[in-house]
Every structure is written in C-alpha cells, then in structure tokens.
Amino acid sequence: MKLFEVKPGMKCRVKALGPGMAALRRRLLDLGVLSGEPLLVIRKAPLGDPMEIEVKGTRITLRRDEAQKIEVEVEYD
C-alpha cells in the first residue's frame, strides 16, 4: 500500500521508498523516516495534496507525488 492511500488517524510502517527518489530519500532520512519506522497520518488537504504525517514526534508535510512513492504497511491495533 502507498502512503497516500492511508487514511488520517491510521498508523503504518515504512516498507520501502520508490526508485528515482534520491533527493526525497535524503530529506526523509534526515527527518527520521526510516524503513520500519512507525508513522501516523495526521491529515490530508481536501484534494489529498499535501498530507501531514508524524514520525518520532515530528510533523512532516508531503506532496501527493512524494507520498505515492512510499510503500507502507498499515498497523491494525
């Protein structure tokens, strides 16, 4: 499942980052978005762009095209 598909309020874990994302990969790693790291989707704008996530207590805003390149696994409590 892609991060963009996760609904607000749901938790997930990063599985992989898509190809051709060197600059975004560097940015996300600097912000603590690592493989296996838990994320919480906070909210999405009305048309889904941008979306806000929380990782390690830090809120990050991602564009739709960025979120569509991040493979995640949804966690069910």
N, C-alpha and C positions, 0 to 999 in steps of 0.2 A: 504494500500500500504506500502511496506517496503522502508526504507530509501535508500537502494541500488538501487531501481528502479527509483528513482527521477533523472532527467537529470540535468547536470550542468546548472546553471543560474536560476533554479527553486526554489521557496520558498515553505516551508512546515512547519507544526507544529507537534511536538511530540504528539502522542496519547498514546503510551504505550511502555514499554520495555519488551521484551520476557522473558520467565522463564529461570531459571538457569544462571542468569547473575549478581550475587551479586557483584563480583569484578568490572565488567564493569559498573554496575549501580552506584556504589560508585564513580568511576572515572568520569562518565558523570555528576553526580550531583555536584561534586566538580568543574567541568568546566562550570557549569551553564546550562546544558542540562536538563531542567525540563519539565514535562508534560505541554503541552500548549505553550511552548516556541517556537518562530519562528526561523527557521533555513534557511540558504541559502546554496545550494550545489555549491561549487566553481568549483571543477574539479574532474575528475576521471582519474586514470592511464589508459594506453591503454587497459589493460585487466580487468579494473574495480577494481583493488586492488593495492594500497589503494585509498580512496576517501577523499577529503578535504571538510569540511563544515565550516560555520561561524555561531557563536551564540554569541550574545551580543558583537560583535566587535572582538571576539577571534576566530582564525582559529584553527581547530582541525582536525587531520588525523585519520581516522578509517579504520580498516581492513574490507574486504568484509564480513567475517562471523559476525563481530560486526554489520555492517550496515544492514544485513539481519534480525537481531533480533529486530530492532527498527521500530515500527509501526508509520507511519506518515499520515498526511492529507495534500494534496497539496493545496496551496493557488493560486487562479487564480485572477490576478489583472484586 
